């Protein structure tokens, strides 16, 4: 995954959830219009990745073992109980950037990322 190879990139339009002693960051995107222009590079890029920033580890970003169903920014997300011993992340909507016409496409999908046990979304490295 190219985003993982490049590391945790600056972003906006992401969702942030308090989980354990840290913050789970979902999706978002980077706007490259402030960088020098290059017709070979996208103007904007949205991400489908999830990262965990643990306060007990100096908020060092660690890649989570799951992704969103598609790249998106401007999404809404919340933690939702699934069973007594587990939870999920409910993700709604957002938008994704279409490079072809350089426009945003709105999303109206609802996805439940079921995670069990409760520590599953957190990286173990």
N, C-alpha and C positions, 0 to 999 in steps of 0.2 A: 504494500500500500504506500503510495507516494507521500501521502500526508504524514504517515508514521515515520517514513524515512527522513522527511524534512523536520520532524519534531513538532512540538506544540507551537503553532503559529499564532501571531496576534489575530484577534477576531472580534467581531461584533455580531449582534443578532442571535447569540447563543442562548441556551437555557442553562441555568445554574441551580443545582439542588443541594441543600445541606444533607450530607450522608456521613454518619459516623463522626470522625474528627476532621472531616474535610469537606470539599466541594466537588460535586460531579458536574462536569461541563459537557453539554451535548450540542453538537452541530455548530451552527454559526458560519461565518464566512469572512473573507478578507477582500477589501476593495483596493484594487491596485491602481486606481486612477491617480493617486498621489505619487506613484513611482514613475520613473522615466518611461515614456511610451515605447511599446514594442508590439508590433502587429502580431507577433507569434505568441504572445502571452495573453491570457484572458484578462478582461477588465475587472472581473470579479470571480471569485471561486467560493462555492459553498461546500461544507464538509458534512460527512456522515459519521464521523468518529466521536468517541466519548473518551474523556480524560478525567482522571481523579487527581485532585490537588489536596494532599493530606497535611494538615497543620502540624501534626507530629513529625513530619519529615520536611519541614521548611517550605511547604507548598510546592515541592518538586513535582512537575507534571508526570504522570504515569499513564500510559495507554491502557484502556479497559479492554476486556476480552469480547466485546460486542460492538456492533455499529447500529446506527439508525437504518431504517429500511431504504432511505435514499438521502442524498445530500440536501441540507436545508438550513436556512437561517430564519429568524423571526418566529420560531416555534414556541409552543407552550408545553411544559412538562411538569408532572408532579409524581410523587411517590404514592403508590396505591397498594393497600393490602390485598394479597391474592389468596393466601391461606393463613392459618394461625402462625406458621413459622416462616413465612416468606413474604416478599413484596415484589412489586413490579414498578416499572416506570411507564406512565401513561403519557404518550406523546401525541399532540394534536397540531395539525396544520403547519404553518410556516410558508416559506416560499423558496424556490430554487432558481438559480440564475441560469438562463439558457444562452450559451455562448453563440449559437447560430444567429439569433436576432438581437443579442445583447439586451434582453428584457427579463424581468422576473415573472415566474409563473406561480400563482398562488396554489396552495395545497389545502385540501379539506379532509384529509384522511386522519383516522384515529388508530393508533397502534399501541398495544400493550406489550412491553418487553418484560416477560415474566422471568424473575430471577429468584433462585432458591439454592442454598440458604441465603439469608439477608446479606452476606458479605460477598456474594458472587460478582457484583459489578466492580469490585475493587481489585486492582492488580495485586499480584502477590510478590512481584520482584523487589 
